[in-house]
Amino acid sequence: MVVQTSTTSMTWLYWALLTVFSWGIYGVILHKARGEMPMGSEAPHASLKAFLFVCIAYAIIGVVAAVVIKMRGSDWSLTGGGVTWSLVAGIAGAIGAFALVLSLGKASPIFAAAAAAAVMPIVFAGAPLVNTVTAMALHPPKDGLKSLPPLFIVGCLLAAGGAFLVAKYAPSNTGADTKPTTQIAPEEGGEAK
């Protein structure tokens, strides 16, 4: 049993809830962003354009993190293993963000403005399952897989089933009709109307 010794010992939960909130709105906002990009002949590039600005946002947050590290008085000592695994984690996250924006783009013709309602439940229910398998591969259970509690297995199955049910039957999957955005080509030597 873990005994709490101070009020700061629960700060991890606040950060976890902030992550839930920010990742929970991420897919919807990302889909909105790609939908606001120029369409017509540029539509095939909308997802990648949105992803480009996600990368710029990550770079900005990276600069903020460097400032915080400096303000905390770090001597900037690093280890090869720490740097390597951090880069691997960053690559995994970037590939995930890249795949997500492409998935939202491919789901748009099917689900229109509600593509995020179809895609995100699969992502956010599937990711914990992948996380669990990865964590067990890197840190195997002490007594092997046979020691896994049956309710753990049931929970994994429920998470997978829940993702399917939420993605398949979300009321927002039909989406509201949206007005297509039209862009008028500029007149020769003039401004767009």
C-alpha positions as CSV (number, residue, x, y, z in Angstrom):
1,M,0.0,0.0,0.0
2,V,1.3,3.4,-0.9
3,V,1.0,6.1,1.7
4,Q,0.8,9.7,0.7
5,T,3.1,12.0,2.6
6,S,2.2,15.3,1.1
7,T,-0.3,17.0,-1.2
8,T,2.3,17.2,-4.0
9,S,2.3,13.4,-4.4
10,M,-0.8,13.5,-6.5
11,T,0.5,16.1,-9.1
12,W,1.1,13.3,-11.5
13,L,-2.7,12.9,-11.7
14,Y,-3.1,16.5,-12.7
15,W,-0.6,16.2,-15.5
16,A,-2.3,12.9,-16.6
17,L,-5.7,14.7,-16.7
18,L,-4.2,17.5,-18.7
19,T,-2.8,15.0,-21.1
20,V,-6.3,13.3,-21.4
21,F,-7.8,16.7,-22.1
22,S,-5.2,17.9,-24.6
23,W,-5.1,14.6,-26.5
24,G,-8.8,14.3,-26.3
25,I,-9.3,17.5,-28.2
26,Y,-6.3,17.0,-30.5
27,G,-7.9,14.8,-33.1
28,V,-11.0,17.0,-33.5
29,I,-8.9,20.2,-33.7
30,L,-6.5,18.5,-36.1
31,H,-9.3,17.4,-38.4
32,K,-10.8,20.9,-38.2
33,A,-7.3,22.3,-39.2
34,R,-7.0,20.0,-42.2
35,G,-10.5,20.9,-43.3
36,E,-9.6,24.6,-43.2
37,M,-6.6,24.1,-45.6
38,P,-7.2,25.0,-49.2
39,M,-9.3,22.4,-51.0
40,G,-9.8,21.8,-54.7
41,S,-6.6,20.7,-56.4
42,E,-4.8,21.2,-53.0
43,A,-7.1,18.8,-51.1
44,P,-4.7,15.9,-51.3
45,H,-2.1,18.0,-49.5
46,A,-4.4,19.3,-46.7
47,S,-3.4,16.6,-44.2
48,L,0.3,17.1,-44.7
49,K,0.0,20.8,-44.4
50,A,-1.8,20.4,-41.1
51,F,0.9,18.0,-39.9
52,L,3.6,20.5,-40.8
53,F,2.1,23.0,-38.4
54,V,1.8,20.3,-35.7
55,C,5.5,19.8,-36.1
56,I,6.1,23.6,-35.8
57,A,4.0,23.5,-32.6
58,Y,6.1,20.7,-31.2
59,A,9.3,22.7,-31.9
60,I,7.9,25.7,-30.1
61,I,7.0,23.5,-27.0
62,G,10.6,22.1,-27.3
63,V,12.0,25.6,-27.0
64,V,9.8,26.2,-23.9
65,A,11.0,22.9,-22.4
66,A,14.7,24.0,-22.9
67,V,14.0,27.3,-21.2
68,V,12.3,25.5,-18.2
69,I,15.3,23.2,-18.0
70,K,17.7,26.2,-17.9
71,M,15.5,28.0,-15.4
72,R,15.6,25.0,-13.1
73,G,19.5,25.2,-13.1
74,S,20.2,22.0,-15.0
75,D,23.8,21.3,-15.9
76,W,22.6,19.8,-19.2
77,S,24.3,16.4,-18.5
78,L,22.8,13.7,-20.8
79,T,23.4,10.0,-21.3
80,G,23.5,8.1,-24.6
81,G,20.7,5.8,-23.6
82,G,18.5,8.6,-22.4
83,V,19.0,10.6,-25.7
84,T,18.5,7.5,-27.8
85,W,15.3,6.3,-26.1
86,S,14.0,9.9,-26.1
87,L,14.6,10.2,-29.9
88,V,12.9,6.7,-30.4
89,A,9.9,8.0,-28.4
90,G,9.8,11.2,-30.4
91,I,9.9,9.2,-33.7
92,A,7.1,6.9,-32.5
93,G,5.0,9.9,-31.5
94,A,5.7,11.7,-34.8
95,I,4.8,8.7,-36.8
96,G,1.6,8.4,-34.8
97,A,0.7,12.0,-35.4
98,F,1.6,11.6,-39.1
99,A,-0.6,8.5,-39.4
100,L,-3.4,10.1,-37.5
101,V,-3.6,13.1,-39.8
102,L,-3.6,10.8,-42.8
103,S,-6.3,8.6,-41.2
104,L,-8.5,11.7,-40.6
105,G,-8.0,12.7,-44.3
106,K,-8.9,9.3,-45.6
107,A,-11.9,9.1,-43.2
108,S,-13.3,12.5,-44.3
109,P,-15.0,11.3,-47.5
110,I,-16.8,8.7,-45.4
111,F,-17.6,10.6,-42.2
112,A,-17.3,14.2,-43.4
113,A,-16.8,16.6,-40.4
114,A,-17.2,13.7,-38.0
115,A,-14.1,11.8,-39.1
116,A,-12.5,12.4,-35.7
117,A,-15.4,10.8,-34.0
118,A,-14.7,7.6,-36.0
119,V,-10.9,7.6,-35.9
120,M,-10.1,8.9,-32.3
121,P,-11.9,6.1,-30.3
122,I,-9.9,3.5,-32.2
123,V,-6.6,5.4,-31.6
124,F,-7.3,6.1,-27.9
125,A,-8.6,2.7,-27.0
126,G,-6.0,0.9,-29.1
127,A,-3.0,2.9,-27.8
128,P,-3.4,1.6,-24.2
129,L,-3.4,-2.0,-25.4
130,V,-0.2,-1.4,-27.4
131,N,1.2,0.4,-24.4
132,T,0.5,-2.6,-22.2
133,V,2.1,-5.1,-24.6
134,T,5.1,-2.8,-25.1
135,A,5.5,-2.3,-21.3
136,M,5.3,-6.0,-20.7
137,A,7.9,-6.7,-23.4
138,L,10.3,-4.1,-21.9
139,H,9.5,-5.1,-18.3
140,P,8.1,-8.6,-18.2
141,P,5.8,-9.7,-15.3
142,K,7.9,-11.2,-12.5
143,D,6.2,-14.6,-12.9
144,G,5.7,-14.5,-16.7
145,L,2.5,-14.1,-18.7
146,K,0.8,-16.9,-16.7
147,S,0.7,-14.6,-13.7
148,L,-1.5,-12.0,-15.5
149,P,-4.8,-11.7,-13.6
150,P,-7.8,-12.8,-15.6
151,L,-9.5,-9.5,-15.1
152,F,-6.6,-7.8,-16.8
153,I,-7.2,-9.9,-19.9
154,V,-10.9,-9.1,-19.7
155,G,-10.1,-5.4,-19.4
156,C,-8.0,-5.6,-22.6
157,L,-10.8,-7.3,-24.4
158,L,-13.3,-4.7,-23.2
159,A,-11.1,-1.8,-24.3
160,A,-10.8,-3.3,-27.8
161,G,-14.5,-4.0,-27.9
162,G,-15.3,-0.5,-26.5
163,A,-13.2,1.2,-29.2
164,F,-15.1,-0.6,-31.9
165,L,-18.5,0.2,-30.4
166,V,-17.7,3.9,-29.8
167,A,-16.2,4.3,-33.3
168,K,-19.1,2.4,-35.0
169,Y,-22.1,3.9,-33.2
170,A,-21.0,7.4,-32.2
171,P,-24.0,9.6,-32.9
172,S,-21.7,12.2,-34.4
173,N,-20.4,9.9,-37.0
174,T,-23.1,11.1,-39.4
175,G,-21.9,14.7,-38.9
176,A,-23.8,17.8,-39.6
177,D,-23.9,19.1,-43.2
178,T,-21.1,21.5,-43.7
179,K,-20.9,24.2,-46.3
180,P,-18.1,23.5,-48.7
181,T,-15.6,26.2,-48.8
182,T,-15.0,27.6,-52.3
183,Q,-12.1,29.6,-53.3
184,I,-12.3,31.9,-56.3
185,A,-9.2,32.0,-58.4
186,P,-7.6,35.5,-58.6
187,E,-8.1,37.5,-61.7
188,E,-5.0,38.0,-63.8
189,G,-2.8,40.3,-61.8
190,G,-5.5,40.8,-59.1
191,E,-6.5,39.6,-55.7
192,A,-8.7,36.6,-54.9
193,K,-12.4,37.5,-54.5
